Amino acid sequence: MEQTEELNEQKPNKWLPYLKNKYVWVLLFFGIWMLFLDNYSQLEHRELDKEIEELEVNKKYYQDEIRKDQHNINLLKDPNQVEKYAREKYFMKKQNEDIYLIDLDSSATKP
């Protein structure tokens, strides 16, 4: 008899009325569907956001490279700069001219 009195004295579960409501089940199903199962789910959005951030970093890098290249192109419009560039980068020389390359690291004398 004491057990039946204890059961009667227990508070009713406050979530029970909500779990019996069909609208709550539909809303719960819809929420799970949209978060995990849909083509545009939250998981898919996170992956796409990471990809967008990576692409923006690449975009900034390539824009900086384009700026550097445009600067170099503007410098090479001057014939003196073209000659300087050819001599420094490609070791080109004029006719009847000798070029000596000095490697500073290997020219140091060792004791």
N, C-alpha and C positions, 0 to 999 in steps of 0.2 A: 503494500500500500504506500509505503514511503516513496518508492520509485515512481509511481504514477503521480504522486503529488509533486515530485521534483520535475517531472516532465511538463506538468501543467504550469509550474511556476517559471519555467524557462521563458526567456524573452523570445518572441517570434523573430525570425531572421528578417532583418530590414531590407535585404536584397531580393528576397523571394518574390515580392510583387513585381519588381522590375524584370526578373528573369521570366516571369510568366507572360509578360507583355510582348506581343509579336513585333511591335514597332522597334523595340530595343534590339531584338534579334536581327531584324532587317538592317538597322543602323550599324550594328556590330559587324555583320557580314559585309556591308558596303564599305566600312572603314578598313577592314582587313583586305578586301579586294583592291581598294585604291592604294593602300600602302605597299602591298607586296606582290599582287598577282597581275595587275594591269600593265599594259604596254608602257604607260607613262607613270609608273609607280615611283615611290620615293627613292627606292634603291637605284632605279634607272636615272633619276634626276641627279643623284649624288655622283654617279659615274660620269654623266654628261657635264656636270659642273667642274669636275676635276679635269676633264679633257679640255673644256673651254679655258680654264686657267692656264693649262700647259700651252695651248695654242696662243694665248695672249702673250705669254713669256717669249715664245718663238717669234711672234709678230714684232715685239719690241726689239729683239736681237737683230732681226733682219732689217728693220727700219734703221737701226744704228749702222749696220753694215752698208746699207744703201747710201746713208749720209756720208760715210767715210769714202766710199767709192766715188760719189759725186764730187767730193772735195778733191780727190786725186785726179779726176778727169779735168776739173777746172784748172788744176796746176799744170797738167800736161798740155794745155792749149798753148803754152809758151814754148817756143823751140828750145830755149836754153834749159828748161826744165825737162824736156824730152831727152835731151842729150845727157843731162845729169842722171836721170832715171836709168837710161840704157847703160851708162857706165857703171853705176852702182849695182844694179840688179843683174845685168846680163854680161858684165865685164867686156863690153864692146869698146873698141878703140878706133882711132882714126888711122888712116894709112901712114906708114912711116913713124909709127908711135909704138913704144914698148911699154908694157904694163907689168909691174912687179907687185905681186901679192905678198904681203907680210902677215904672217900669222903670229899675233902677239903672244899667244899662249906657248907655242913651241919655240919661240925665239928667246925666251928667257933662259939664261944659263943656269945650269944646275951645279951646285958645289960638289 
